[in-house]
């Protein structure tokens, strides 16, 4: 409790699901930072060879003549990250149905800002790398790492208004949706239509489960695993199966809150009507009533909510840290590092994540407010939006993920991309944090 106390005090007016989301993302950001440092240490010590060999170790899954054989690195990026993308899908769905993206007037500014924050970085990268081997990396600077960005804002406490946090969350969710679409559409080399047809069939089965009212998560999990396997064989990146499966998970409870309250009160009254025995044992009818109440509690909740809450911890503590450990380790030699920074790919990513994000997020937001298309978040200022625009330049997780897809056949290009990502993310995070802490002021009349 002590760890979260300052955050809970700073954001006491945020609704419980949103507060839970903030806590989860902040925890992820802190652990990501630790694992990134650990990966960099391992990649620059005598343990380097063991570190590389471990993540290139093959792990096989075989059933009869059927066999899947991939390295640990591949299992993390294509397997475990599918769960991460499943969480992203659930977050996108929640935000659209009941969150910040459900109110068009509130959502319009972060939507415009997110689109600007994707388009301008890609254009800047292409302007530097057009016609080169690195041109396929245009999707790398489009991404924003929601965990790191939100962590920076939450650490600022009362210096930033709550509405600015919700603005960044909505922006990052739209950004994630854009990244998923880019991965699915532009980073698929060859499509095998037969397994893709079966993947579509599994999605149809999930929709049927939803429509007939199945709220148990086990059937969705079983079919979802088959969807992932079919997507893996189809050529479309397997992690997109996570997002697609999330869209089919029920988000509407079986009971309305009003009916739940009414029926639960009746059951509690019925429970109280039975006398307590001398040994304080419950009557058999009371046990049945408690089971009935528990069933109603399950009915008022939704599988989407249960899965989002249940998976956030393993994703935050296991999957994302493993991804960072497997992907963030780059050898840092001052001379080679400085030379790599001068490569077009590194320059394009740094310019895209810093300059492109600021032009896209801050510039488009300023234009939308000036044209009265949208309003600033409550109590916030354009100066604070400028700071948030820099936090949007923390690419990290998604950027590294896209870099591996864009340059999968070239370790050298991936290295150049990672140098650019780490450099830009570090600068953007520090500049955005200190700008919001010491320079930007809130607008109490906003």
HELIX and SHEET records of a PDB file:
HELIX    1   1 UNK A    2  UNK A   10  1                                   9    
HELIX    2   2 UNK A   16  UNK A   42  1                                  27    
HELIX    3   3 UNK A   48  UNK A   55  1                                   8    
HELIX    4   4 UNK A   72  UNK A   74  1                                   3    
HELIX    5   5 UNK A   75  UNK A   80  3                                   6    
HELIX    6   6 UNK A   81  UNK A   97  1                                  17    
HELIX    7   7 UNK A  104  UNK A  129  1                                  26    
HELIX    8   8 UNK A  135  UNK A  142  5                                   8    
HELIX    9   9 UNK A  146  UNK A  155  1                                  10    
HELIX   10  10 UNK A  157  UNK A  159  5                                   3    
HELIX   11  11 UNK A  162  UNK A  186  1                                  25    
HELIX   12  12 UNK A  193  UNK A  211  1                                  19    
HELIX   13  13 UNK A  217  UNK A  234  1                                  18    
HELIX   14  14 UNK A  240  UNK A  248  1                                   9    
HELIX   15  15 UNK A  257  UNK A  272  1                                  16    
HELIX   16  16 UNK A  284  UNK A  300  1                                  17    
HELIX   17  17 UNK A  303  UNK A  314  1                                  12    
HELIX   18  18 UNK A  315  UNK A  319  3                                   5    
HELIX   19  19 UNK A  320  UNK A  327  1                                   8    
HELIX   20  20 UNK A  334  UNK A  341  1                                   8    
HELIX   21  21 UNK A  344  UNK A  351  1                                   8    
HELIX   22  22 UNK A  352  UNK A  356  3                                   5    
HELIX   23  23 UNK A  357  UNK A  357  1                                   1    
HELIX   24  24 UNK A  358  UNK A  363  3                                   6    
HELIX   25  25 UNK A  364  UNK A  370  1                                   7    
HELIX   26  26 UNK A  382  UNK A  391  1                                  10    
HELIX   27  27 UNK A  396  UNK A  406  1                                  11    
HELIX   28  28 UNK A  411  UNK A  434  1                                  24    
HELIX   29  29 UNK A  435  UNK A  439  3                                   5    
SHEET    1   A 2 UNK A  58  UNK A  63  0                                        
SHEET    2   A 2 UNK A  66  UNK A  71 -1                                        
END                                                                             
